[in-house]
Amino acid sequence: MKIVSYILIGLLVATLASGAYFFLYIYKPMAVDYEKLKAGQPEFDKARKELGKYKEREKQESGWTGPTAEKLKAGLSKEISDGKAEVVVAGNRIVINISETVLYTPNSVTFAKDSQQSLANLASLLKDYKDKDIVVGNATMPAPAQGKGRKKVPAKDARTLASGRTLELVKYLVKNGVADETLIAASYPAKLPERGFKIKEKKTVIVISSPAMAPTETPAPKQETKVAPSTRSTPTVTAGSAAPQTKSIPISTVPPKQVP
């Protein structure tokens, strides 16, 4: 009987010890951590909402590039297969490079005789992007002087020739349905820095991107200012102090002049 009692007492002590250990080293630290987690929950929710906003913004800025690039590649498939065009997604922008021989007469701002189909195709592809910025530019080499005498055409530097080509292309695109407000004219130098494109020089460069938008700021709520009611101050007289004396109005004692 005593052995059974000792065993029961031992089990009771072991149970109490394990319970105390669980409370002190497991339950109590977990309770403290839970309180900390609960206290930081509002900040966590705020951070999660901010992350969601950034993801949505990123989706709006770059989510359109994939489908748009595929559509442009399909529309320029002939030029791409001939090695005279390329469509590249660069971040949240799409870059189109077209060899200058597709559109322009050598050393001139005029379009090539066989470029009308390529020009019309390019305009039909770009006119659908009315909510985008479309930068149109050209990069070419300087044009030497041509001809003699009165018919001599003076030499043109690379920037001047590129600017003239861009202006003619922008005019053509607007005339053929591309929204004027979406087009931005640009010109590039003869030598461009290496950026990994297949067509590196003497080309038309078209960059499509989402327009820059100013961040919207939520106006701070107006704080109502309450005007305290005006109170009329009255002099107070404390015990033992003299009451305020009022000044008497002086009365003239000069007798009036008598009439003789």
Secondary structure, 3 states (H helix, E strand, C coil): CHHHHHHHHHHHHHHHHHHHHHHHHHHHHHHHHHHHHHHCHHHHHHHHHHHHHHHHHHHHHHCCHHHHHHHHHHHCHHHHHCCCEEEEEECCEEEEEEEHHHHECCCCCCECCCCHHHHHHHHHHHCCCCCCEEEEEEECCCECCECCHHHCECCECHHHHHHHHHHHHHHHHHHCCCCHHHEEECCCCCCCCCCCCCCCCCEEEEEEECCCCCCCCCCCCCCCCCCCCCCCCCCCCCCCCCCCCCCCCCCCCCCCCCCC
